[in-house]
């Protein structure tokens, strides 16, 4: 279990209109100074506009690798959102950890808090609207640069010089990159889905998703999530 400690930037947002879409969102996260209080629902004074899809105890904090920003610039151009962390609605931004390095169930110490990786981020329409790119959510899904969520095992306070430290790894074979492959590419692999459904540290929603695929033999329709209600109704 070797993973170097990283010093995060911490970001929070408030609910605001999202462009000209008529939707509201708190995806626009900005750096905030410490110390930071972290409760079971996430960063104190952070907001989520739609808690049925964002936030809650299984998605209390969103972590995104700043390592990916250069690849995004190469892919979609020098977008102004990519000039600084926060483009993807992340609460924690780091250099040195990516989906290839982080595993489901990893327990992370951050100051007086303990966090646990619960699932990856499922990209949705909000990213399309945020970047003014009609296929941004699909791009995230395909390339696996998705980020991940934490549940909070132990609330507390973190200070500006506190690093993120891996302290326990119960599922060393289940990186987030592997999970993304099962979810979005190798979607009919019953052996992988069966193992995924049995990961106690994985969020209950994602374990249930794996069970539904196994029971139905079908992959869920992603259209509405990736493109919105209108696209799904066509």
C-alpha positions as CSV (number, residue, x, y, z in Angstrom):
1,X,0.0,0.0,0.0
2,X,2.2,2.9,-1.3
3,X,0.6,6.2,-2.2
4,X,2.4,9.4,-1.6
5,X,0.6,12.0,0.5
6,X,-0.8,15.0,-1.4
7,X,-1.7,18.5,-0.4
8,X,-5.2,19.4,-1.6
9,X,-6.8,22.6,-2.7
10,X,-10.2,22.8,-1.1
11,X,-13.1,24.3,-2.9
12,X,-16.8,25.1,-2.2
13,X,-19.7,26.6,-4.2
14,X,-23.1,28.1,-3.9
15,X,-26.2,27.5,-5.9
16,X,-26.3,29.7,-9.0
17,X,-27.9,29.8,-12.4
18,X,-26.0,27.6,-14.9
19,X,-25.5,29.7,-18.0
20,X,-28.7,30.3,-20.0
21,X,-30.1,26.8,-19.4
22,X,-32.6,27.8,-16.8
23,X,-31.1,25.2,-14.4
24,X,-29.4,26.0,-11.2
25,X,-26.3,24.3,-9.9
26,X,-23.5,24.6,-7.4
27,X,-20.9,23.1,-9.8
28,X,-18.9,26.3,-9.8
29,X,-16.5,25.6,-7.0
30,X,-14.0,28.2,-5.8
31,X,-11.0,27.9,-3.5
32,X,-11.8,28.6,0.2
33,X,-9.3,29.2,3.0
34,X,-9.0,26.8,5.9
35,X,-9.5,25.6,8.5
36,X,-12.3,23.5,7.0
37,X,-15.1,21.8,8.9
38,X,-16.2,18.6,7.3
39,X,-19.4,16.9,8.4
40,X,-21.2,13.7,7.3
41,X,-22.8,15.6,4.4
42,X,-19.5,17.1,3.3
43,X,-17.7,20.4,3.5
44,X,-19.4,23.0,5.7
45,X,-20.7,25.9,3.7
46,X,-20.6,24.0,0.4
47,X,-23.9,23.6,-1.5
48,X,-25.5,21.1,-3.9
49,X,-28.6,22.2,-5.9
50,X,-30.0,18.7,-6.4
51,X,-29.2,16.3,-3.6
52,X,-31.0,13.4,-5.3
53,X,-28.0,13.2,-7.7
54,X,-25.3,15.2,-5.9
55,X,-24.2,15.3,-2.3
56,X,-25.6,13.2,0.5
57,X,-23.6,10.9,2.8
58,X,-22.3,8.6,0.0
59,X,-21.2,11.6,-2.1
60,X,-20.2,14.0,0.6
61,X,-17.0,15.3,-1.1
62,X,-15.9,15.2,-4.8
63,X,-12.2,14.8,-5.6
64,X,-10.8,15.5,-9.1
65,X,-7.3,15.2,-10.3
66,X,-5.8,18.5,-11.5
67,X,-3.4,16.1,-13.4
68,X,-6.2,15.7,-16.0
69,X,-6.5,19.4,-16.9
70,X,-3.7,19.3,-19.4
71,X,-5.3,16.4,-21.2
72,X,-8.6,18.3,-21.3
73,X,-6.9,21.3,-22.8
74,X,-5.4,19.1,-25.5
75,X,-8.8,17.6,-26.2
76,X,-11.2,20.5,-26.1
77,X,-8.9,23.5,-26.4
78,X,-7.8,26.2,-24.0
79,X,-11.2,26.6,-22.2
80,X,-11.2,29.4,-19.6
81,X,-12.6,27.0,-17.0
82,X,-9.5,24.9,-17.2
83,X,-7.2,27.7,-16.0
84,X,-7.7,26.8,-12.4
85,X,-9.1,24.0,-10.2
86,X,-12.9,23.8,-9.8
87,X,-14.0,23.2,-13.4
88,X,-15.6,19.9,-12.6
89,X,-17.3,20.8,-9.4
90,X,-14.6,19.3,-7.2
91,X,-14.2,20.0,-3.5
92,X,-10.7,18.5,-3.4
93,X,-8.1,19.1,-6.1
94,X,-4.7,17.4,-6.1
95,X,-1.7,16.6,-8.2
96,X,-0.4,13.0,-7.9
97,X,-3.6,10.9,-7.5
98,X,-5.8,9.7,-10.4
99,X,-8.3,7.0,-11.0
100,X,-5.4,4.6,-11.7
101,X,-4.1,5.2,-8.2
102,X,-7.2,5.2,-6.0
103,X,-9.3,2.2,-5.1
104,X,-12.8,1.7,-3.9
105,X,-12.9,1.7,-0.1
106,X,-9.6,3.6,0.4
107,X,-9.6,5.3,3.7
108,X,-8.0,8.7,3.7
109,X,-7.0,10.9,6.6
110,X,-7.4,14.6,6.2
111,X,-6.6,16.5,9.3
112,X,-8.9,15.3,12.0
113,X,-11.3,13.7,9.5
114,X,-11.4,10.2,7.9
115,X,-12.8,9.8,4.4
116,X,-13.6,6.7,2.4
117,X,-13.8,6.4,-1.4
118,X,-17.4,5.4,-2.1
119,X,-17.7,5.5,-5.9
120,X,-16.7,7.3,-9.0
121,X,-18.4,10.3,-10.4
122,X,-21.2,9.5,-13.0
123,X,-21.0,12.4,-15.5
124,X,-24.3,14.1,-16.4
125,X,-25.8,16.9,-18.5
126,X,-24.6,19.5,-16.0
127,X,-21.1,19.1,-17.5
128,X,-22.3,19.8,-21.0
129,X,-23.9,23.0,-19.8
130,X,-21.0,24.0,-17.7
131,X,-18.5,23.7,-20.6
132,X,-20.9,24.6,-23.4
133,X,-19.9,21.3,-25.0
134,X,-22.9,19.1,-26.0
135,X,-20.9,15.9,-25.4
136,X,-18.7,16.8,-22.4
137,X,-20.4,14.2,-20.1
138,X,-20.0,11.5,-22.7
139,X,-16.3,12.4,-23.1
140,X,-15.8,12.1,-19.3
141,X,-17.5,8.7,-19.3
142,X,-15.5,7.4,-22.2
143,X,-12.1,8.5,-21.1
144,X,-12.5,7.8,-17.4
145,X,-11.3,11.2,-16.2
146,X,-14.3,11.2,-13.9
147,X,-13.1,11.9,-10.3
148,X,-14.5,10.2,-7.3
149,X,-16.6,10.7,-4.2
150,X,-16.0,10.2,-0.5
151,X,-18.2,9.3,2.4
152,X,-17.2,10.8,5.7
153,X,-16.3,8.2,8.3
154,X,-15.2,10.6,11.0
155,X,-16.2,14.3,10.8
156,X,-13.7,16.9,12.0
157,X,-11.6,19.9,10.9
158,X,-8.7,20.0,8.5
159,X,-6.1,22.8,8.3
160,X,-4.3,24.3,5.3
161,X,-1.1,22.4,5.9
162,X,-2.9,19.0,6.3
163,X,-2.2,16.5,3.5
164,X,-4.4,13.6,2.3
165,X,-3.0,10.4,3.6
166,X,-4.0,6.8,2.6
167,X,-4.3,4.8,5.8
168,X,-6.2,1.7,4.8
169,X,-6.9,-0.1,1.5
170,X,-9.4,-2.9,1.8
171,X,-9.9,-3.5,-2.0
172,X,-6.4,-3.2,-3.6
173,X,-7.6,-4.9,-6.8
174,X,-10.5,-2.5,-7.4
175,X,-9.1,0.8,-8.7
176,X,-11.5,3.4,-10.0
177,X,-10.1,2.9,-13.5
178,X,-11.2,-0.8,-13.3
179,X,-14.6,0.2,-12.0
180,X,-15.0,2.7,-14.9
181,X,-14.1,-0.1,-17.4
182,X,-16.8,-2.4,-16.0
183,X,-19.4,0.3,-15.9
184,X,-18.9,1.9,-19.3
185,X,-16.8,-0.4,-21.6
186,X,-16.8,-4.1,-20.5
187,X,-20.5,-3.8,-19.6
188,X,-21.5,-7.4,-20.0
189,X,-18.7,-9.0,-18.1
190,X,-20.7,-11.0,-15.6
191,X,-17.7,-12.1,-13.5
192,X,-16.7,-8.5,-13.0
193,X,-20.2,-7.3,-12.3
194,X,-20.7,-10.1,-9.8
195,X,-17.5,-9.1,-8.0
196,X,-18.5,-5.4,-8.2
197,X,-21.9,-6.2,-6.6
198,X,-20.2,-7.8,-3.6
199,X,-17.9,-4.8,-2.8
200,X,-19.0,-3.8,0.7
201,X,-17.2,-0.5,0.5
202,X,-18.9,0.5,-2.8
203,X,-21.9,2.8,-2.6
204,X,-25.2,0.9,-2.3
205,X,-26.5,2.5,-5.5
206,X,-23.6,1.2,-7.6
207,X,-23.8,-2.3,-6.1
208,X,-27.5,-2.3,-7.0
209,X,-26.7,-1.2,-10.5
210,X,-24.4,-4.2,-10.9
211,X,-27.1,-6.5,-9.6
212,X,-29.7,-5.1,-12.0
213,X,-27.4,-5.7,-15.0
214,X,-26.7,-9.3,-13.8
215,X,-30.4,-10.0,-13.3
216,X,-31.7,-8.3,-16.5
217,X,-28.9,-9.1,-18.9
218,X,-29.2,-5.5,-20.0
219,X,-27.2,-2.3,-19.7
220,X,-29.2,0.8,-18.5
221,X,-30.0,3.6,-20.9
222,X,-27.5,6.5,-20.4
223,X,-29.2,9.0,-22.7
224,X,-31.1,11.0,-20.2
225,X,-28.2,11.3,-17.8
226,X,-25.7,12.3,-20.6
227,X,-28.0,14.6,-22.7
228,X,-31.1,15.4,-20.6
229,X,-34.8,14.6,-20.4
230,X,-35.6,16.0,-23.9
231,X,-33.0,13.8,-25.6
232,X,-34.3,10.7,-23.8
233,X,-37.9,11.4,-24.9
234,X,-37.1,11.6,-28.6
